Amino acid sequence: MSMLKYTITLCTLGLSFAATATSQAGDVLQVNPGQREALGIVVGKVQPRKLVPRPRLPGRITLPNSRVRLITARSSAVLLSPLVEVGDSVIEGQELARLESPAVVSLQRVYVQALSERDLARATASREKQLAKEGIIAGRRAAESNALLRDARSRLEEQRQALLLSGMTDKEISHLAKTHHLNPAVVLRAARSGVVLEQYARAGERLETGGLLYRIGDLDALTVEIHTPLDIAHSLRKGTRFSLPDEDALGQVISVGGEVHSLDQGVLVRGEIQHGVARLRPGQFVRVQFETARTEGAAFALPSTAVVRADDHTWLFLEAEGGFEPIRVEVLGGSGRESIVIGSLTEASRIALRGTAALKAHWLAQGGPEQ
């Protein structure tokens, strides 16, 4: 139906409405079947809801601690070449930075020395074992040689672990063991896949042991922190569902804080994002909506097109004999297409779902809400 044709129809039916209303008593807006069809009024039943949406609350997207890795200098060194930047995606084992460390050279020298001592102790133990077997030396002497060999192996393993902690790989240590070539170069690699979130050091910068280079996060798992009013926090439990309507994301509560924040008298609630993670980033501010069980009175879901506003209140048009009765309701929440309301309704209630604009115009022409 074109806008002009709709306007003419509405005006014509408005006269008919007025004529009908003056001949009827009570609060029911008289609408006959022909008028319903002409104005496109569609009637349907309300749907009871056990869970009702609460007011939207501000939240901030965060990364779980288990999904964050800090890349640090394992020993005092100079950063020669940072290989990735903020925003880059990295995979497990990828090179992140090249450093030069005199401290690593010292560790390599001690390792090579321990390697030589191990080889010497092994040769001595093997020779004295054979001599003891032939009865040339006492068995006690061979046992002492074996003890020295075990001690040498322990020192070698200790130095090997020190090299691993400095940033060297097993392959690089094996190469050192074969060549005895000392190399101050150190390559830092990603321990797991993720995205570079922060870079703390630049090329040429001298770093002490533990100095920060990068912060890397796995963005496949995100959480949200919500400062929640006490009256809502009391109704939340681990597993309570929530939505981020503006981001088309869903999640569930994983913890409810036990301490009230002094500034806003709210409780910190943390939730896990389970759907829509790709549309979110750490640090992003969002609006979060919980759904909680209603303890007093029934709530009902219906299309938002069924709700009209008049006199600063919200109303529905309840189907009655011969027409529709305007009833006042309270909107508890909902999405753009659906509203959750409470009011004088039952599961059997039938309301106008479409065509409510024409009904509202007719109602207001007859005086609207009682003053």
N, C-alpha and C positions, 0 to 999 in steps of 0.2 A: 504494500500500500504506500503510495507516494505521500510526502509530507503535507502537500496541499489537500489531498483527498482525506488524509487522517484528520487534519484540522477541521475541515468541513464536517466530517462525521462526528468529531468530538463536540463541536458546537451544536449540531443538530440533536445529538443524544443528550447534551447538557440540558436543552429545553425540555426534552422528554423526562430526564431525571428530575428536574425541578417540578414539573407537573405531577410526577408520581410521588415525590417526597411530600408535597403539600397535602396529599390525600392520605398519608400514612403517619401513624404515631410511632414513638419509640426511637431507638438509636440505630436501627437497621437501615442501611442504604438499600433502597429497593432497586434491584437490577434483574430484568427479565432475561430469558435465554437469548433473545435476539440481540439485546444490548451486549451481553457477554461475548457473543460471537463477533459482533462488529468491532469491539474494542480489543479483541484478542486476549481476553481474560482467561487465564489457565489456572485451574485449581489443583492442589495436591496436598498430601498429608505431610505433617512434620515428622521428623525422625528423632526419637529419644537418644540422648547421649549421656553415657555414664562419666566420660572424661570431658572436661571442658577446658578450653584454652585460657591461660592467664594473661595479664598485660605483658607486652613485650619488654624485655629487660636488656640493658646494654651489656655486651660481652666483648672479650678480646681473644683472638685466635692465638694459640701458643703451640709449642712443640713439646712433646713429652721428653723428660730428661733422657730416657732410654734411646731416643732417636737423634740425639745431638752428640757430635764428636768435636773435641778441640784438638787441633793439630799444633803441637809445640816442638820447640827445639829440644832434642834429647840431651844435648851437651852445649857448652858455649861454642858459638859459631858465628860466621858472617853469612848473611843471606845473599847468595850470588844471583839467583834467578827465581822469582815467583812464577809459576807456570800456569796458574789459574786465577780468575778474578771473581768478584762478587756476581752471583747470578749464574755462573757456569755449573753445568751438571757434570758430575764426576762418577766414575765407576770404581768398584773395589779394586785396589792394586794400582790405580792410575797415579803417575808421578804428579806431585803437587808443587814441590819446590826443591831447588838444589842449593846446598850449603857447603861451606868449607870450614872444617873444624880441626884445629891443632890438637884438641883434647881427644878426638877420635884417633889421630895418629899415635898418641901415647897409648891408648887402649890396644891398638893393633900391635904395637911393639911388645907390650906385655903378653899379648896372646901368642905372638910368634915365639917369644921366649918360653912360655909355658908349653908350647907345642914341642919345642926342642927338648925340654926337660922330660916331657912325657915319653918321647922317642928314646931318650937315653935310659930312662927308668925301665922301659919295656925291654930294651936290648939287654940290660943288666939282669933283669929278672929272668929272662929266657935263658941266658948263659948260665946263671947260677942254679937254675932248676936242673939243667942238664948235668952240671958238675955234682950237684947233690945226688942225682940219680945214679951217677957213676961212683959215688962214695968218696969223691975227692974233697968235698967240703961238707960241713955239717948241714943237716936239714934246717936248723934254726936260721942260718944265714940266708938260705933261699927264701924262707918265710918273711924275713925282714925286707928282702928285695921286693917281694910281692906287695908288702905294706907300703913301701915307698912308691911303687907303681900306682897303687890305688890313690895315694895322696896326690901324685902328679896328675892323674886323670881328673880328680876333683878340682884342682886348681885350673886345669885347662877348661873344664866345663864352666867354672865360675867366670873366666875371662870371655868365654864364648857368649854367655848370657849378658855380660856387660856390653859386648859389641851389638847384640840384638837390641838391647835397650837404647843404644846410641843411634839406632836407625838403620843399621846394616841388615841385609837379608841373609838367609841361610846360603843362598847361592854365592853372594859376595864373600861370605866368611870362608866357604869352601875354596874359592879362588885365592883368597889370602893364604890359606893353609898350603896350597900347592906352589904359589909363586913367592911368598914372603915379601910381596911388594906392598909397601905402605902407601895409602892413598887418603888424603884429607877430605876428599869429596864425599858428601852425604846426600842421599836422595830421600825425601819424605814422600810417602805414598798414602793414598786413601785407604782407611781400614774397612770402609763400607761405602756403598753407593749413596749419593745424595746430591744436594745443591749447596754451593758455597754461599753462606749467609753473611759472613763478615771476613774482612782481611785486616790484620793488625800490623803487619810489618811490610816494609818496602825494600827494594833491591839496595844492597850496600849497607843495610842496617846490621849492627852487631847485636846478637841475642845472647842472653845468659841461659843457663839450663832452665827449662820450663817456660821460656819466652814464647808468647802466643804468636802464631802465624795466621791460622784460619779457624773459623767456626763453620762446621758442615752439618746440615740437617737432612734427615730423610722426610720429605714432604708427603709421603704416602700415608702417614698417620699423624693426625692433628687433634688437638684438644681445644676446648674453649673454657675460659674462666669467666664466671658470671657473679657479680655482687648482687645477692638476692635478698629482698626484704624478708624479715623474720616470718611474717604470716604465710609467705609462699614456701620458704625454706622448710618450715615444719611439716609440710605435706610432701616433700621430696624424699625419695629413697634411691639407693643404688639400683639402676635399671630404669628409672623414670624416663620416659621418652620426651624429646623436645625437638623443635624445628627452628631453622633459620629462614624465615619466609622470604626475605629479600634475596637470599643466595640459593634458594631451592636446595637446602641441605638438611639432613636429619642426623640425630645422634641420641645418646642416652647418658644419663648421669653415672659417673664412676666414683664420685666422692662428694660428701656434703661436709663443709668445714665445721669444726666444733667451737670456733671462736667468733665473736661478734666484732666487726670492724668498728673502731671508735668513731670514725668520721661520719659514716652513713648508716651505722647501726644495721648493717647487712651482713650476710654470711657468704663466704666464698664457696661457690659450687663449681665443681670441675666436671666437664662432660667430654665424651669421646665422639668425634665426628665419624659417622659410619656411612654416610652417603653424601656425595657432593664435595668431596675433599679437593678435587681438581680446581674448583672455583674459589678456593680460599688460600690465604697466605699468612704466615706467622706475623703477628703484630696488627693484623687487620681488625678494625672495630666492626662489630655486627650487632644485630638485635635478635634476641633469643626468646622463644615462646614455649613455655611448659604447658603440658596438659595434665591436670590433676583431677582426682575424683571429687565430685560435688557432694557435700554432706547434707545440705538442706535444699529440699525441693528438686523437682525434675528440670532438666535442661533439654532443649530441643535444637536440632540442626535444620536449617532451611536455606534455600538460595538467597543471596543477598538482595536480589531483585524484589523479594517479597517485603523487604523492610522499607518503610518511608519515615521521614522526619517531619514533625509538625509541633509547633509550640515548644521547641527545645527538648522534645522527647521522641522516642521511637515507637512506631505502631505497626501492627499487622491488620489485615482485613480478613476476619474469621467468617467462613461461610455460615450463613444462617438462613432460615426459611424466607424465601423471597429476595435474598440479596446478601449483603455482607455487613458484619458488625466490626467497627474499628476497635481494636483492643491495644492497650499500652503494654509494651514489653521492655525488658532491659537486655541490651546486647552485652554478652560477656566477652566476646572475642570472635575470632574466626579468620579466614583468609579473604582474599578479594572476592571470591565466588561463593563462599559459604559463611553464614553467620550462626553463632550459637546464642540462643536467647532463653530467658525465663519469663514466665508470665502466666496468664490464665489459659493454659493449654493442657491438652491431654494427648495421649497417643492416637486417639481417634480424631483429633482436630484436623479440619481441612481449611486451608487458607489460600488466598490468591497469590500465585507465584509470579504471574506476569499480568500486565495490564494495570498495575497498581498506580501508575501515574494518573490515569484517567479516573480511577476511584478516588484518589487523593484530591484531584481537582473538584470533583463532584462534592466530596465531603466538605472541603473548605468553602465551597460556594453555599453550602447549607449551614455554615457557622463553625465548622471544624470542631476541635476539642472544646469541651466545656471549660469556661473560665472560672 
